[in-house]
Amino acid sequence: MFIKRLAGVLTILSIIVLLASFSSAGVGLRWNMESQVVSQGEKTCFTYSVYNPWPKDSFARIDVSPELKDILKSQDNEATLIPANTPSSKAIPLKFCFEVPYVYKEGRSCLLGNYLCDQKCNIDPKTYSGEVLVTESGGLGSISGAGGSSTSLTVSAPLSIKVACVAHGRDYKPVYFFLLAASLVVIVLLVVRKYRKPKIERYEEEMKKLKERIKKEKRTKK
């Protein structure tokens, strides 16, 4: 009987300690949009605000759910310090940047790899739905969301990405720029090669031209 009572007391104490640790740190999430229209092939940034009302510093890292990982590339998701006692009214903005790949491959054709491409938009717009996840990486704690779901470690915000298809033709400006640059390089090389000749060689060429000019003048006088 005594052993059972002791085990019960220890269990209750463990629960109290666990709850105390969960209420001593954490972060909360604020957002002002749940859907966005973006263009393929362009870099876009969103901003989510994170706060920490608890008396312990926390580090927050932003990420996306698996449903959005294929569409959101090159994420900047380094952990950011969220100081203790940061209220919701003074939430710290976290910029979330990503690059949307080309998803409308059916109407896209290129002449040279990923260059000199044109895009036709004759299909329905594509929409991807998932969640933005903010994970506390500075210790255990309860994480609460402002209008979102909450767990012990992560808070989420819904996000729907609609990829706009922008029709365009091939842009030949890079080709013109390359040809111009190549021409300038050739001209510079020819000039350098000419003036890098030995002095005696340049003198001989000048004498040869002078002799030819004298011969022409003599023929003219005759």
C-alpha positions as CSV (number, residue, x, y, z in Angstrom):
1,M,0.0,0.0,0.0
2,F,2.8,2.4,0.9
3,I,4.6,1.7,-2.3
4,K,1.4,2.4,-4.3
5,R,0.9,5.7,-2.6
6,L,4.5,6.7,-3.1
7,A,4.3,5.8,-6.8
8,G,1.1,7.9,-7.1
9,V,2.8,10.9,-5.4
10,L,5.8,10.6,-7.6
11,T,3.6,10.5,-10.7
12,I,1.7,13.6,-9.6
13,L,5.0,15.5,-8.9
14,S,6.3,14.4,-12.3
15,I,3.2,15.8,-14.0
16,I,3.5,19.1,-12.1
17,V,7.2,19.5,-13.1
18,L,6.4,18.7,-16.7
19,L,3.6,21.2,-16.8
20,A,5.8,23.8,-15.2
21,S,8.5,23.3,-17.8
22,F,5.9,23.6,-20.6
23,S,4.6,26.9,-19.2
24,S,8.0,28.5,-18.8
25,A,9.0,29.0,-22.5
26,G,7.6,29.0,-25.9
27,V,6.6,31.2,-28.9
28,G,3.4,32.3,-30.5
29,L,2.6,33.1,-34.1
30,R,0.7,36.0,-35.7
31,W,-0.1,36.3,-39.4
32,N,-2.3,38.5,-41.6
33,M,-2.8,36.4,-44.7
34,E,-3.6,32.8,-45.6
35,S,-3.3,32.8,-49.4
36,Q,-1.1,34.5,-51.9
37,V,-0.7,34.6,-55.7
38,V,2.9,34.3,-56.9
39,S,4.6,34.0,-60.2
40,Q,6.7,31.1,-61.2
41,G,10.5,31.6,-61.5
42,E,10.4,34.5,-59.1
43,K,11.6,35.0,-55.5
44,T,8.9,36.0,-53.0
45,C,9.0,36.9,-49.3
46,F,6.4,36.6,-46.7
47,T,6.5,37.9,-43.1
48,Y,5.2,36.2,-40.0
49,S,5.3,37.7,-36.5
50,V,6.6,35.6,-33.6
51,Y,6.3,36.5,-29.9
52,N,7.4,35.0,-26.6
53,P,5.4,36.0,-23.5
54,W,7.4,33.6,-21.2
55,P,10.3,34.5,-19.0
56,K,12.8,32.4,-21.0
57,D,14.5,33.2,-24.3
58,S,13.5,31.0,-27.3
59,F,14.8,30.4,-30.8
60,A,12.2,30.1,-33.6
61,R,12.7,28.5,-37.0
62,I,10.2,28.8,-39.8
63,D,9.5,26.0,-42.2
64,V,6.6,24.6,-44.3
65,S,4.6,21.4,-44.3
66,P,5.4,18.6,-46.7
67,E,2.6,19.7,-49.1
68,L,4.5,22.9,-49.9
69,K,8.1,21.7,-49.9
70,D,8.0,20.9,-53.6
71,I,6.7,24.3,-54.6
72,L,8.7,26.5,-52.2
73,K,12.4,26.3,-53.0
74,S,15.5,28.1,-51.5
75,Q,14.0,28.7,-48.1
76,D,15.8,31.0,-45.6
77,N,14.9,29.4,-42.4
78,E,17.7,30.1,-39.9
79,A,16.8,30.1,-36.2
80,T,16.0,33.6,-34.8
81,L,16.2,34.6,-31.2
82,I,12.9,35.6,-29.6
83,P,13.7,37.3,-26.3
84,A,11.8,36.5,-23.2
85,N,8.7,38.7,-22.3
86,T,8.0,39.7,-25.9
87,P,4.3,40.4,-26.0
88,S,2.1,39.8,-29.0
89,S,1.8,43.5,-29.6
90,K,5.6,43.7,-30.1
91,A,6.0,40.4,-32.0
92,I,9.3,40.0,-33.9
93,P,8.8,39.8,-37.7
94,L,10.4,36.8,-39.4
95,K,10.9,37.1,-43.2
96,F,10.3,33.9,-45.0
97,C,11.7,33.9,-48.6
98,F,11.4,31.2,-51.3
99,E,11.6,30.8,-55.0
100,V,8.8,29.2,-57.0
101,P,10.0,26.8,-59.7
102,Y,8.4,26.6,-63.1
103,V,5.3,24.5,-62.7
104,Y,3.7,25.0,-66.1
105,K,6.0,22.8,-68.0
106,E,3.3,21.8,-70.5
107,G,3.3,25.3,-72.2
108,R,7.0,26.0,-71.8
109,S,9.6,25.5,-74.5
110,C,13.3,26.5,-74.5
111,L,15.9,26.6,-77.3
112,L,19.0,26.4,-75.2
113,G,18.7,24.6,-71.8
114,N,16.7,26.9,-69.5
115,Y,17.4,29.9,-71.8
116,L,15.5,31.5,-74.7
117,C,12.2,30.1,-73.4
118,D,8.6,31.1,-74.2
119,Q,5.6,30.3,-72.1
120,K,2.0,29.6,-73.2
121,C,-0.8,29.6,-70.6
122,N,-3.6,27.4,-71.8
123,I,-4.3,25.4,-68.6
124,D,-6.0,26.1,-65.3
125,P,-4.0,27.8,-62.6
126,K,-2.3,25.5,-60.1
127,T,-2.9,26.0,-56.3
128,Y,-0.9,24.4,-53.5
129,S,-2.2,24.3,-49.9
130,G,-0.3,23.5,-46.7
131,E,0.9,25.2,-43.6
132,V,3.7,27.5,-42.5
133,L,5.4,25.9,-39.4
134,V,7.2,27.9,-36.7
135,T,9.2,25.5,-34.4
136,E,10.8,26.5,-31.2
137,S,14.4,25.3,-31.2
138,G,15.5,26.8,-27.8
139,G,14.2,24.2,-25.4
140,L,10.8,22.7,-24.5
141,G,7.8,24.9,-24.0
142,S,4.2,25.4,-24.9
143,I,3.7,27.1,-28.2
144,S,0.4,28.8,-28.8
145,G,-1.0,30.2,-32.0
146,A,-3.0,33.3,-32.7
147,G,-5.8,31.8,-34.8
148,G,-3.9,28.6,-35.6
149,S,-3.4,25.2,-34.2
150,S,-0.9,24.6,-31.4
151,T,1.2,21.8,-30.1
152,S,3.9,21.5,-27.5
153,L,6.7,22.4,-30.0
154,T,5.2,23.9,-33.2
155,V,2.6,26.4,-34.2
156,S,1.2,26.5,-37.7
157,A,-0.5,28.9,-40.0
158,P,-2.5,27.9,-43.1
159,L,-1.1,29.0,-46.4
160,S,-2.4,28.6,-49.9
161,I,-0.1,29.4,-52.8
162,K,-1.7,30.1,-56.2
163,V,1.0,30.1,-59.0
164,A,0.1,32.6,-61.7
165,C,1.0,31.6,-65.3
166,V,2.4,34.6,-67.2
167,A,2.6,34.1,-70.9
168,H,5.7,35.6,-72.7
169,G,7.8,35.1,-75.8
170,R,11.5,34.5,-76.1
171,D,13.8,37.2,-74.9
172,Y,16.7,37.6,-77.2
173,K,18.3,40.4,-75.3
174,P,20.9,38.1,-73.6
175,V,22.0,36.8,-77.0
176,Y,22.5,40.4,-78.3
177,F,24.4,41.3,-75.2
178,F,26.6,38.2,-75.5
179,L,27.4,38.9,-79.2
180,L,28.3,42.5,-78.3
181,A,30.5,41.4,-75.4
182,A,32.2,38.8,-77.6
183,S,32.9,41.4,-80.3
184,L,34.4,43.8,-77.8
185,V,36.7,41.0,-76.5
186,V,37.9,40.2,-80.0
187,I,38.6,43.8,-80.8
188,V,40.6,44.2,-77.6
189,L,42.6,41.1,-78.3
190,L,43.5,42.3,-81.8
191,V,44.6,45.7,-80.5
192,V,46.7,44.2,-77.7
193,R,48.2,41.7,-80.1
194,K,49.1,44.5,-82.5
195,Y,50.8,46.7,-80.0
196,R,52.5,43.8,-78.1
197,K,54.7,43.1,-81.2
198,P,58.4,43.7,-80.8
199,K,59.6,47.2,-81.7
200,I,61.8,46.0,-84.5
201,E,58.8,44.0,-86.0
202,R,56.6,47.1,-85.9
203,Y,59.4,49.2,-87.5
204,E,59.8,46.7,-90.3
205,E,56.0,46.8,-91.0
206,E,56.1,50.6,-91.1
207,M,59.1,50.5,-93.5
208,K,57.3,48.1,-95.7
209,K,54.2,50.3,-95.8
210,L,56.4,53.3,-96.6
211,K,58.1,51.6,-99.5
212,E,54.8,50.5,-100.9
213,R,53.6,54.1,-100.7
214,I,56.8,55.4,-102.4
215,K,56.3,52.9,-105.3
216,K,52.8,54.1,-105.8
217,E,53.8,57.7,-105.9
218,K,56.5,56.9,-108.5
219,R,54.0,55.1,-110.7
220,T,51.7,58.1,-110.4
221,K,54.4,60.5,-111.6
222,K,55.2,58.3,-114.6
